């Protein structure tokens, strides 16, 4: 299923900036960054729960926010893209 993950981390302190980097690093391991704090991740249920647990263990529940949007397996019909950034297909190989 395609999961859209968004986060907002309070970066007023060095600890907050560290959490921001750690959360982004974990998300990069599972998906593609599509905006500064937005990732599209193609995950199965176990991967999704594991990623949620990792991110929740990093974030500060009093200062940070984390959201998961479940777009499912028919995500192609639920996404429209406009603008300059090129889109990609999550199921196709990505060459770096």
mmCIF file of the C-alpha atoms, coordinates in Angstrom:
data_MODEL
# 
_entry.id   MODEL 
# 
loop_
_atom_site.group_PDB 
_atom_site.id 
_atom_site.type_symbol 
_atom_site.label_atom_id 
_atom_site.label_alt_id 
_atom_site.label_comp_id 
_atom_site.label_asym_id 
_atom_site.label_entity_id 
_atom_site.label_seq_id 
_atom_site.pdbx_PDB_ins_code 
_atom_site.Cartn_x 
_atom_site.Cartn_y 
_atom_site.Cartn_z 
_atom_site.occupancy 
_atom_site.B_iso_or_equiv 
_atom_site.pdbx_formal_charge 
_atom_site.auth_seq_id 
_atom_site.auth_comp_id 
_atom_site.auth_asym_id 
_atom_site.auth_atom_id 
_atom_site.pdbx_PDB_model_num 
ATOM 1  C CA . UNK A 1 1  ? 0.000  0.000  0.000   1.00 0.00 ? 1  UNK A CA 1 
ATOM 2  C CA . UNK A 1 2  ? 1.122  3.558  -0.567  1.00 0.00 ? 2  UNK A CA 1 
ATOM 3  C CA . UNK A 1 3  ? 1.472  5.562  2.632   1.00 0.00 ? 3  UNK A CA 1 
ATOM 4  C CA . UNK A 1 4  ? 2.013  9.305  2.709   1.00 0.00 ? 4  UNK A CA 1 
ATOM 5  C CA . UNK A 1 5  ? 4.031  10.331 5.773   1.00 0.00 ? 5  UNK A CA 1 
ATOM 6  C CA . UNK A 1 6  ? 4.222  13.949 6.906   1.00 0.00 ? 6  UNK A CA 1 
ATOM 7  C CA . UNK A 1 7  ? 5.970  15.374 9.915   1.00 0.00 ? 7  UNK A CA 1 
ATOM 8  C CA . UNK A 1 8  ? 6.547  18.659 11.670  1.00 0.00 ? 8  UNK A CA 1 
ATOM 9  C CA . UNK A 1 9  ? 9.445  18.720 14.125  1.00 0.00 ? 9  UNK A CA 1 
ATOM 10 C CA . UNK A 1 10 ? 10.152 21.627 16.456  1.00 0.00 ? 10 UNK A CA 1 
ATOM 11 C CA . UNK A 1 11 ? 13.684 22.716 15.506  1.00 0.00 ? 11 UNK A CA 1 
ATOM 12 C CA . UNK A 1 12 ? 14.172 25.527 18.028  1.00 0.00 ? 12 UNK A CA 1 
ATOM 13 C CA . UNK A 1 13 ? 16.814 23.446 19.851  1.00 0.00 ? 13 UNK A CA 1 
ATOM 14 C CA . UNK A 1 14 ? 19.712 21.303 18.702  1.00 0.00 ? 14 UNK A CA 1 
ATOM 15 C CA . UNK A 1 15 ? 17.821 18.249 20.007  1.00 0.00 ? 15 UNK A CA 1 
ATOM 16 C CA . UNK A 1 16 ? 14.907 19.167 17.718  1.00 0.00 ? 16 UNK A CA 1 
ATOM 17 C CA . UNK A 1 17 ? 17.185 19.535 14.707  1.00 0.00 ? 17 UNK A CA 1 
ATOM 18 C CA . UNK A 1 18 ? 18.674 16.127 15.524  1.00 0.00 ? 18 UNK A CA 1 
ATOM 19 C CA . UNK A 1 19 ? 15.184 14.563 15.698  1.00 0.00 ? 19 UNK A CA 1 
ATOM 20 C CA . UNK A 1 20 ? 14.344 16.143 12.335  1.00 0.00 ? 20 UNK A CA 1 
ATOM 21 C CA . UNK A 1 21 ? 17.424 14.571 10.715  1.00 0.00 ? 21 UNK A CA 1 
ATOM 22 C CA . UNK A 1 22 ? 16.721 11.193 12.329  1.00 0.00 ? 22 UNK A CA 1 
ATOM 23 C CA . UNK A 1 23 ? 13.101 11.121 11.196  1.00 0.00 ? 23 UNK A CA 1 
ATOM 24 C CA . UNK A 1 24 ? 14.049 12.119 7.643   1.00 0.00 ? 24 UNK A CA 1 
ATOM 25 C CA . UNK A 1 25 ? 16.771 9.440  7.572   1.00 0.00 ? 25 UNK A CA 1 
ATOM 26 C CA . UNK A 1 26 ? 14.303 6.740  8.607   1.00 0.00 ? 26 UNK A CA 1 
ATOM 27 C CA . UNK A 1 27 ? 11.751 7.867  6.010   1.00 0.00 ? 27 UNK A CA 1 
ATOM 28 C CA . UNK A 1 28 ? 14.400 7.846  3.245   1.00 0.00 ? 28 UNK A CA 1 
ATOM 29 C CA . UNK A 1 29 ? 15.030 4.184  4.089   1.00 0.00 ? 29 UNK A CA 1 
ATOM 30 C CA . UNK A 1 30 ? 11.409 3.360  3.258   1.00 0.00 ? 30 UNK A CA 1 
ATOM 31 C CA . UNK A 1 31 ? 10.311 5.744  0.530   1.00 0.00 ? 31 UNK A CA 1 
ATOM 32 C CA . UNK A 1 32 ? 10.732 8.787  -1.658  1.00 0.00 ? 32 UNK A CA 1 
ATOM 33 C CA . UNK A 1 33 ? 10.798 12.398 -0.424  1.00 0.00 ? 33 UNK A CA 1 
ATOM 34 C CA . UNK A 1 34 ? 8.220  14.394 -2.403  1.00 0.00 ? 34 UNK A CA 1 
ATOM 35 C CA . UNK A 1 35 ? 8.283  17.602 -0.324  1.00 0.00 ? 35 UNK A CA 1 
ATOM 36 C CA . UNK A 1 36 ? 10.561 18.801 2.488   1.00 0.00 ? 36 UNK A CA 1 
ATOM 37 C CA . UNK A 1 37 ? 8.735  16.914 5.236   1.00 0.00 ? 37 UNK A CA 1 
ATOM 38 C CA . UNK A 1 38 ? 6.585  14.611 3.097   1.00 0.00 ? 38 UNK A CA 1 
ATOM 39 C CA . UNK A 1 39 ? 7.415  11.073 1.967   1.00 0.00 ? 39 UNK A CA 1 
ATOM 40 C CA . UNK A 1 40 ? 5.597  8.552  -0.201  1.00 0.00 ? 40 UNK A CA 1 
ATOM 41 C CA . UNK A 1 41 ? 6.355  5.028  0.976   1.00 0.00 ? 41 UNK A CA 1 
ATOM 42 C CA . UNK A 1 42 ? 5.280  1.752  -0.615  1.00 0.00 ? 42 UNK A CA 1 
ATOM 43 C CA . UNK A 1 43 ? 4.916  -0.510 2.439   1.00 0.00 ? 43 UNK A CA 1 
ATOM 44 C CA . UNK A 1 44 ? 3.295  -3.694 3.592   1.00 0.00 ? 44 UNK A CA 1 
ATOM 45 C CA . UNK A 1 45 ? 1.533  -3.747 6.974   1.00 0.00 ? 45 UNK A CA 1 
ATOM 46 C CA . UNK A 1 46 ? 4.558  -5.041 8.896   1.00 0.00 ? 46 UNK A CA 1 
ATOM 47 C CA . UNK A 1 47 ? 6.877  -2.427 7.386   1.00 0.00 ? 47 UNK A CA 1 
ATOM 48 C CA . UNK A 1 48 ? 4.356  0.306  8.135   1.00 0.00 ? 48 UNK A CA 1 
ATOM 49 C CA . UNK A 1 49 ? 4.048  -0.703 11.803  1.00 0.00 ? 49 UNK A CA 1 
ATOM 50 C CA . UNK A 1 50 ? 7.847  -0.977 12.133  1.00 0.00 ? 50 UNK A CA 1 
ATOM 51 C CA . UNK A 1 51 ? 8.353  2.470  10.620  1.00 0.00 ? 51 UNK A CA 1 
ATOM 52 C CA . UNK A 1 52 ? 5.646  3.963  12.847  1.00 0.00 ? 52 UNK A CA 1 
ATOM 53 C CA . UNK A 1 53 ? 7.340  2.507  15.921  1.00 0.00 ? 53 UNK A CA 1 
ATOM 54 C CA . UNK A 1 54 ? 10.751 3.858  14.855  1.00 0.00 ? 54 UNK A CA 1 
ATOM 55 C CA . UNK A 1 55 ? 9.432  7.341  14.134  1.00 0.00 ? 55 UNK A CA 1 
ATOM 56 C CA . UNK A 1 56 ? 7.378  7.512  17.331  1.00 0.00 ? 56 UNK A CA 1 
ATOM 57 C CA . UNK A 1 57 ? 10.431 6.505  19.353  1.00 0.00 ? 57 UNK A CA 1 
ATOM 58 C CA . UNK A 1 58 ? 12.385 9.408  17.807  1.00 0.00 ? 58 UNK A CA 1 
ATOM 59 C CA . UNK A 1 59 ? 9.791  12.174 17.994  1.00 0.00 ? 59 UNK A CA 1 
ATOM 60 C CA . UNK A 1 60 ? 8.935  14.282 21.024  1.00 0.00 ? 60 UNK A CA 1 
ATOM 61 C CA . UNK A 1 61 ? 5.203  13.742 21.577  1.00 0.00 ? 61 UNK A CA 1 
ATOM 62 C CA . UNK A 1 62 ? 4.914  17.149 23.260  1.00 0.00 ? 62 UNK A CA 1 
ATOM 63 C CA . UNK A 1 63 ? 6.613  19.165 20.487  1.00 0.00 ? 63 UNK A CA 1 
ATOM 64 C CA . UNK A 1 64 ? 6.450  17.233 17.193  1.00 0.00 ? 64 UNK A CA 1 
ATOM 65 C CA . UNK A 1 65 ? 3.716  15.972 14.881  1.00 0.00 ? 65 UNK A CA 1 
ATOM 66 C CA . UNK A 1 66 ? 3.638  12.883 12.663  1.00 0.00 ? 66 UNK A CA 1 
ATOM 67 C CA . UNK A 1 67 ? 0.845  11.901 10.245  1.00 0.00 ? 67 UNK A CA 1 
ATOM 68 C CA . UNK A 1 68 ? 0.293  8.765  8.155   1.00 0.00 ? 68 UNK A CA 1 
ATOM 69 C CA . UNK A 1 69 ? -2.163 8.842  5.217   1.00 0.00 ? 69 UNK A CA 1 
ATOM 70 C CA . UNK A 1 70 ? -3.054 5.414  3.849   1.00 0.00 ? 70 UNK A CA 1 
ATOM 71 C CA . UNK A 1 71 ? -3.671 5.650  0.103   1.00 0.00 ? 71 UNK A CA 1 
ATOM 72 C CA . UNK A 1 72 ? -3.919 1.880  -0.387  1.00 0.00 ? 72 UNK A CA 1 
ATOM 73 C CA . UNK A 1 73 ? -3.097 -0.207 -3.439  1.00 0.00 ? 73 UNK A CA 1 
ATOM 74 C CA . UNK A 1 74 ? -5.139 1.848  -5.916  1.00 0.00 ? 74 UNK A CA 1 
ATOM 75 C CA . UNK A 1 75 ? -3.155 5.000  -5.173  1.00 0.00 ? 75 UNK A CA 1 
ATOM 76 C CA . UNK A 1 76 ? -2.674 5.961  -8.847  1.00 0.00 ? 76 UNK A CA 1 
ATOM 77 C CA . UNK A 1 77 ? -6.285 7.172  -8.939  1.00 0.00 ? 77 UNK A CA 1 
ATOM 78 C CA . UNK A 1 78 ? -5.854 9.241  -5.763  1.00 0.00 ? 78 UNK A CA 1 
ATOM 79 C CA . UNK A 1 79 ? -2.825 11.346 -6.687  1.00 0.00 ? 79 UNK A CA 1 
ATOM 80 C CA . UNK A 1 80 ? -2.655 14.372 -8.967  1.00 0.00 ? 80 UNK A CA 1 
ATOM 81 C CA . UNK A 1 81 ? 0.591  16.268 -9.474  1.00 0.00 ? 81 UNK A CA 1 
ATOM 82 C CA . UNK A 1 82 ? 1.022  19.798 -10.783 1.00 0.00 ? 82 UNK A CA 1 
ATOM 83 C CA . UNK A 1 83 ? 4.155  21.879 -11.010 1.00 0.00 ? 83 UNK A CA 1 
ATOM 84 C CA . UNK A 1 84 ? 7.847  21.627 -11.616 1.00 0.00 ? 84 UNK A CA 1 
ATOM 85 C CA . UNK A 1 85 ? 8.917  18.558 -9.652  1.00 0.00 ? 85 UNK A CA 1 
ATOM 86 C CA . UNK A 1 86 ? 8.831  15.400 -11.712 1.00 0.00 ? 86 UNK A CA 1 
ATOM 87 C CA . UNK A 1 87 ? 6.656  12.580 -10.515 1.00 0.00 ? 87 UNK A CA 1 
ATOM 88 C CA . UNK A 1 88 ? 7.735  8.963  -10.255 1.00 0.00 ? 88 UNK A CA 1 
ATOM 89 C CA . UNK A 1 89 ? 6.056  5.560  -10.044 1.00 0.00 ? 89 UNK A CA 1 
ATOM 90 C CA . UNK A 1 90 ? 6.794  3.938  -6.654  1.00 0.00 ? 90 UNK A CA 1 
ATOM 91 C CA . UNK A 1 91 ? 6.633  0.390  -8.034  1.00 0.00 ? 91 UNK A CA 1 
ATOM 92 C CA . UNK A 1 92 ? 9.195  0.968  -10.790 1.00 0.00 ? 92 UNK A CA 1 
ATOM 93 C CA . UNK A 1 93 ? 12.945 0.664  -10.183 1.00 0.00 ? 93 UNK A CA 1 
ATOM 94 C CA . UNK A 1 94 ? 14.658 3.885  -9.232  1.00 0.00 ? 94 UNK A CA 1 
ATOM 95 C CA . UNK A 1 95 ? 18.118 4.552  -10.628 1.00 0.00 ? 95 UNK A CA 1 
ATOM 96 C CA . UNK A 1 96 ? 20.283 6.796  -8.488  1.00 0.00 ? 96 UNK A CA 1 
# 
